[in-house]
Amino acid sequence: MKIVFTGIQWCWKGTQARLLVEKYGFTLLEMGAEFRKVVASGTELGNQVKAVIESWAQVDAELGKQVMETVVNNQTSDKIIFDGFIRNDWNKEIFDRLVPEYQVLYFDLSVEKAKHRLLGRMFDPVSGETFVAGTTHNPETGNELIKRADDKDESAILKRISEYETKTLPILELQKKEGKVISVNADQPIESVHTEIIHALKLN
């Protein structure tokens, strides 16, 4: 079972992914974390990505494709959650070619609710994990949490949401037409969303 998690920022995809890892033995791949692993690998590809990041430039599509293909091709598990992997047209092209049997789990959440959650989100600068409003330390490591720079004002949040709406949602509509999408209501308590996912994926 290969599942791509998608949804607006802070729809709690990561929380639900970790629950499936703990309870059902899924392997979780988060695109941001995988990029960091490639950079730390010391390979030629990792050094190329590192140089781009250190120059404060954006990783272009060609380099991004190489990273994504490397990550996907290195996986051997039969149960994988891909979080943050399909956000634009070339992401989809890679998955359609390398993982044609994948399904999409779409976390449906309104813009207003997402904005409210993002304004309170906390960030672990060491592990890269994010936590809900009111959390001051990572419960597993004890690391002190901070506000991400791009979460500090509403205009920055709206810019990211706009990018999601213009780049990711059109891809989601294509995937719906292909019969790949399962939707869950993300505007519920975490436990309720988890129960809906279990039923939707027929895991019980």
N, C-alpha and C positions, 0 to 999 in steps of 0.2 A: 504494500500500500504506500504510494507516494502522494503526499498531500502538500499543496502549496497554500499557505495561509496568506490572505490578503484582506485589507481593510484600511480605513482611515487611521491616521496617527492616533495612538493611545486608545485603540479599541480593545486592548488587553489580549492581543494575540499571544504575546510572550508568556503571560500567566497561564493561559489555556494550554499552550504548547508544553510548558513544564509539567503540568498536571498529567498530560498524556504520556510524557516520558516516564514519570514516576509510576503511573498506574498500569500502563500498557506496553512499556518497553520500546517506545519509539526513539529513534535517533533524531535529535534536533540540530538543524543547521541554520544559523542566523547569518545573513549575508554580511553584515557589518563585522561580526566576529571572524568570519572566514576570510575577509579581506585582511584583517589584522594578522591572522595566522600566515597568510601568504607573504605579507610584508616582513614578518619575523623569520621566515624560512631561510633567508639568505640566498635563495635561488635567483637566477637571472630575472625571472618574472617578478619575484618579490622586490628585487632592487629597483626595477623599472617603476613599479607602483610606488615604492617608497620615495623615489626621486620626484615623482609627480606631486605626491602629497606634501612633501617638504617644500616644494616651490609654491604651495598654496593654489595650485591649479586643480581642475577637476579631472578625474580619470575619464579618458574618452572611451567611446563605445568599443573600439578595437581592443584596447587593453582590458577593458571590463569583460569583454567576451572571453578573452584568454583566461582570466581569473575564474569566471563562472564555469567555463568548460572544465578547467582543472579540478575545481571543487566537486562538480557533479560526477565527473568520470572516476574520481577516487572513492566514491561511495559504494559499499557492497551490501548494506543493510536492506532488508525487504520492507522495513517500516520506517519511513523517513518523513519528517516535517521540514519543509523548506519555508523559512520565514524571511520575507523581504526580498525574495528572488525574482519575482515577476512584477516589474513596475512600469515597463515600457515595451515597445515593439520588439527590440532586439533580445530582451530577456525572454519573451514568449517564443521567439524563433529558436532560441537555444533549447528550451524545454520541449517544444514540439518535436525537435530533432533527436534529442538525447533521452528524454523521459516521456515518450508519447502517451503512456498510460496514466499520467498524473491526473489528480482531481484537485479542484480549487475549493477551499473552505473560506467563504466570504463572511466577514464579521460586519454586519450591517449596523452602523451607528451614525446618528445625525451630526452635522457639522457643529451645531451649538453644544452638544454633549461632548464631542471630541475637544473642542476649544476649552471648555470648562476643565476637563481632566488634564489637558496639557499645561494649563496655567499653574496647576498645582504639582506637576510631576517633579520628582527628585531623581538625581543621577549619581551613579557611583563612577568617579573618574578613573578608578583602577580597573574594575571588571567590565565597565561599559553597560552594566545593568541599570534598569530604570525601576522606580518605585512610586507608589501612590502618594498623594499629598499627605503631609503629616509625618512621614517616615524620615527619621534623621540619620539612621545608620543601616548599613547592609546587615540583615540579621544573621547571615552566614559568616561573613568575614569581619564585621565590626567596622568596616571602612565608613568614614564620614561622608554623607551625601551632600551634593550641592545642586544648584539650579543649573541646567544646561544653558549656555549662552543664547541658543536659539529658542528657548522657552520663556525668556524673561519679559517679552512684550507681545501684545496681541498681533501687531503687524507682522512679526516674524512667524508666528504660528499660522496666520492666515495665508502667508506666502507659501508655506509648506503644504497646507491644505489645498491651495489652488493648484499646485503642481500635481498633487494626487488626483484632483478632479480632472485635470486636462490630459494627464499622461496615463494614469493607471486605470481609471474608470472606463475609458474606451476599450482597453484591452480586456477588462472584465466583461464588457458587453459581448465581445467576440467569443470569449470562453463560454458565456451563457448559451450562445447560439450553437456552440459545439457540444453542449450537454455536459460540460466539465464542472459546473459550479453548483455547490451546495451552500445555501445561505443559512446563517443563524442570527438571531436577534441579540446584538451585543449590548443593548441598553437594558440589561438585567443584572442582578447580583452575580458575582463570579460563579457561585455554585449552580445557579439556574442555567447560565450559559454552558457550563460544563456538562450538565445533564442533557441539554439540547444537542450538544456535539456528540455525545455518546450514542444517542438515538439516531442522529443523522448519519453517523459513520457505521452504525450497526456493530458497535463494539461490545454490547452487552448480550 
